């Protein structure tokens, strides 16, 4: 279809936003809009300038016959800090207190716009890690994992405690729950993760890290590697965690059930924040 430049800019911008981390040949746009590649290149330069000015991401170019352009989402540091500070404030509501030192977070995880923003932060952090798949534990981590995977344009692998006949054969391991010190079982469908994948683990809440440690061991069963670990909220306590290298968006630094006092602060992702927008 023949577009004027204004129409091409709108349509191309939408395409980039919905196809992150996907190399797109210039010929695709040229043929779609019945326009010269030189005009398409000028359009992409305009979109790239706007993306970078607003810290939405950048557009990388690969030369050669098999080359093309790729949209890489990023986030603005100031906006991210504001978003996380607002999230910390929401999580400090005393009504969120649950037995066992947990917080009610389903309204946060169930907020599609907020979850998209949080997923974009993780995607920006790990955008250079060559992630092949995102792994999470059913069920609360699923919305956030899909958001991260969407921004990285990779599939999601869902680990479960129970067996589902619709998933076919499974790979199962036993692991020790970090907080309860109980031996439990987790499983992943063999078809859910390709061997030799670089896996990003995403979880909604980490107390001692037993579940994440179990997922790390499960990744090894698929002859795969860990690209990184992202946690929405981590609990800060004196007990040694079973996971060392991870990034969190928020930290539950203080919780007193008797006085109903909750203190939530920025997570470790801000310890070295330049990667969010460089």
TAKA-V367483 format. One record per residue. N is the residue number from 1. RES is the residue in three letters. SS is DSSP state (hx for helix, st for strand, lp for the rest). PHI is phi in whole degrees, 0 to 359 (NA if undefined). OMEGA is omega in whole degrees, 0 to 359 (* if undefined). Layout:
N	RES	SS	PHI	OMEGA
N	RES	SS	PHI	OMEGA
This chain:
1	UNK	lp	NA	181
2	UNK	lp	276	179
3	UNK	lp	246	164
4	UNK	lp	284	184
5	UNK	hx	304	182
6	UNK	hx	301	179
7	UNK	hx	292	178
8	UNK	hx	298	182
9	UNK	hx	299	179
10	UNK	hx	294	183
11	UNK	hx	292	180
12	UNK	hx	292	178
13	UNK	hx	300	178
14	UNK	hx	298	180
15	UNK	hx	296	179
16	UNK	hx	299	183
17	UNK	hx	295	181
18	UNK	hx	264	178
19	UNK	lp	226	181
20	UNK	lp	292	176
21	UNK	lp	55	177
22	UNK	lp	237	179
23	UNK	lp	286	185
24	UNK	st	242	178
25	UNK	lp	295	177
26	UNK	hx	300	180
27	UNK	hx	297	179
28	UNK	hx	298	179
29	UNK	hx	290	181
30	UNK	hx	300	180
31	UNK	hx	287	181
32	UNK	hx	295	185
33	UNK	hx	254	181
34	UNK	lp	52	183
35	UNK	lp	229	179
36	UNK	lp	291	179
37	UNK	hx	298	178
38	UNK	hx	296	178
39	UNK	hx	291	178
40	UNK	hx	296	179
41	UNK	hx	298	177
42	UNK	hx	295	178
43	UNK	hx	299	182
44	UNK	hx	296	178
45	UNK	hx	298	178
46	UNK	hx	294	180
47	UNK	hx	297	179
48	UNK	hx	301	180
49	UNK	hx	298	180
50	UNK	hx	292	178
51	UNK	hx	303	184
52	UNK	hx	290	179
53	UNK	hx	297	182
54	UNK	lp	266	178
55	UNK	lp	57	177
56	UNK	lp	272	182
57	UNK	st	147	178
58	UNK	st	218	178
59	UNK	st	240	179
60	UNK	st	270	182
61	UNK	st	240	176
62	UNK	st	243	183
63	UNK	lp	278	177
64	UNK	lp	103	182
65	UNK	lp	297	181
66	UNK	lp	263	184
67	UNK	lp	279	181
68	UNK	st	171	181
69	UNK	st	235	183
70	UNK	st	224	176
71	UNK	st	273	181
72	UNK	st	241	182
73	UNK	st	292	171
74	UNK	lp	225	177
75	UNK	lp	226	176
76	UNK	lp	275	185
77	UNK	hx	298	182
78	UNK	hx	297	179
79	UNK	hx	294	179
80	UNK	hx	295	178
81	UNK	hx	300	179
82	UNK	hx	296	179
83	UNK	hx	297	182
84	UNK	hx	291	177
85	UNK	hx	297	177
86	UNK	hx	294	178
87	UNK	hx	295	178
88	UNK	hx	301	180
89	UNK	hx	298	180
90	UNK	hx	295	183
91	UNK	hx	286	180
92	UNK	lp	276	177
93	UNK	lp	297	182
94	UNK	hx	302	181
95	UNK	hx	291	180
96	UNK	hx	277	183
97	UNK	st	299	177
98	UNK	st	236	178
99	UNK	lp	302	176
100	UNK	lp	90	178
101	UNK	lp	83	180
102	UNK	st	246	177
103	UNK	st	245	171
104	UNK	lp	286	185
105	UNK	lp	229	185
106	UNK	hx	296	178
107	UNK	hx	291	177
108	UNK	hx	288	181
109	UNK	hx	294	182
110	UNK	lp	273	178
111	UNK	lp	274	188
112	UNK	hx	297	180
113	UNK	hx	291	179
114	UNK	hx	294	180
115	UNK	hx	298	176
116	UNK	hx	298	179
117	UNK	hx	294	180
118	UNK	hx	293	178
119	UNK	hx	296	179
120	UNK	hx	294	178
121	UNK	hx	297	178
122	UNK	hx	297	181
123	UNK	hx	298	178
124	UNK	hx	293	180
125	UNK	hx	298	187
126	UNK	lp	257	185
127	UNK	lp	294	181
128	UNK	lp	260	185
129	UNK	lp	268	178
130	UNK	lp	55	181
131	UNK	lp	289	177
132	UNK	lp	259	182
133	UNK	st	200	174
134	UNK	st	250	180
135	UNK	st	244	176
136	UNK	st	212	179
137	UNK	st	259	176
138	UNK	lp	294	12
139	UNK	lp	238	189
140	UNK	lp	290	181
141	UNK	lp	278	187
142	UNK	hx	297	181
143	UNK	hx	302	180
144	UNK	hx	293	180
145	UNK	hx	298	179
146	UNK	hx	293	177
147	UNK	hx	295	178
148	UNK	hx	300	182
149	UNK	hx	297	179
150	UNK	hx	296	179
151	UNK	hx	288	178
152	UNK	hx	262	181
153	UNK	lp	61	178
154	UNK	lp	227	180
155	UNK	st	283	179
156	UNK	st	246	174
157	UNK	st	248	184
158	UNK	st	255	178
159	UNK	st	272	182
160	UNK	st	228	174
161	UNK	lp	276	185
162	UNK	lp	258	178
163	UNK	lp	273	175
164	UNK	lp	240	185
165	UNK	hx	297	181
166	UNK	hx	286	182
167	UNK	hx	262	178
168	UNK	lp	74	182
169	UNK	lp	291	187
170	UNK	st	236	166
171	UNK	st	250	184
172	UNK	st	238	175
173	UNK	st	223	171
174	UNK	st	262	178
175	UNK	st	216	181
176	UNK	st	259	176
177	UNK	lp	299	185
178	UNK	lp	296	184
179	UNK	lp	271	184
180	UNK	lp	263	178
181	UNK	lp	58	178
182	UNK	lp	251	176
183	UNK	st	278	180
184	UNK	st	231	181
185	UNK	st	239	172
186	UNK	st	231	185
187	UNK	st	223	176
188	UNK	st	220	179
189	UNK	st	299	181
190	UNK	hx	301	182
191	UNK	hx	279	186
192	UNK	hx	280	183
193	UNK	lp	219	179
194	UNK	lp	286	177
195	UNK	lp	302	177
196	UNK	lp	64	178
197	UNK	lp	272	174
198	UNK	st	258	195
199	UNK	st	252	173
200	UNK	st	260	180
201	UNK	st	267	179
202	UNK	st	236	178
203	UNK	st	222	182
204	UNK	st	277	184
205	UNK	st	213	177
206	UNK	st	233	177
207	UNK	lp	262	177
208	UNK	lp	260	176
209	UNK	lp	98	181
210	UNK	hx	297	181
211	UNK	hx	294	179
212	UNK	hx	294	177
213	UNK	hx	299	177
214	UNK	hx	297	179
215	UNK	hx	295	177
216	UNK	hx	297	178
217	UNK	hx	294	179
218	UNK	hx	293	177
219	UNK	hx	301	180
220	UNK	hx	296	179
221	UNK	hx	296	177
222	UNK	lp	262	181
223	UNK	lp	53	183
224	UNK	lp	242	184
225	UNK	st	239	180
226	UNK	st	264	177
227	UNK	st	278	180
228	UNK	st	166	180
229	UNK	st	225	178
230	UNK	st	237	183
231	UNK	st	232	178
232	UNK	st	295	180
233	UNK	st	222	174
234	UNK	st	247	176
235	UNK	st	270	179
236	UNK	lp	263	179
237	UNK	lp	207	185
238	UNK	lp	281	181
239	UNK	lp	292	181
240	UNK	lp	291	179
241	UNK	lp	279	180
242	UNK	lp	273	180
243	UNK	lp	234	183
244	UNK	lp	259	186
245	UNK	lp	260	179
246	UNK	lp	200	174
247	UNK	st	235	179
248	UNK	st	237	176
249	UNK	st	274	179
250	UNK	st	222	178
251	UNK	st	233	172
252	UNK	st	276	189
253	UNK	st	272	181
254	UNK	st	206	177
255	UNK	st	208	179
256	UNK	st	240	184
257	UNK	lp	294	182
258	UNK	lp	295	181
259	UNK	lp	270	182
260	UNK	lp	55	179
261	UNK	st	252	179
262	UNK	st	233	176
263	UNK	st	235	179
264	UNK	st	238	183
265	UNK	st	233	178
266	UNK	st	300	181
267	UNK	lp	272	185
268	UNK	hx	290	180
269	UNK	hx	297	179
270	UNK	hx	269	179
271	UNK	lp	294	179
272	UNK	lp	216	195
273	UNK	hx	277	185
274	UNK	hx	300	184
275	UNK	hx	291	181
276	UNK	hx	290	186
277	UNK	lp	218	183
278	UNK	lp	284	*
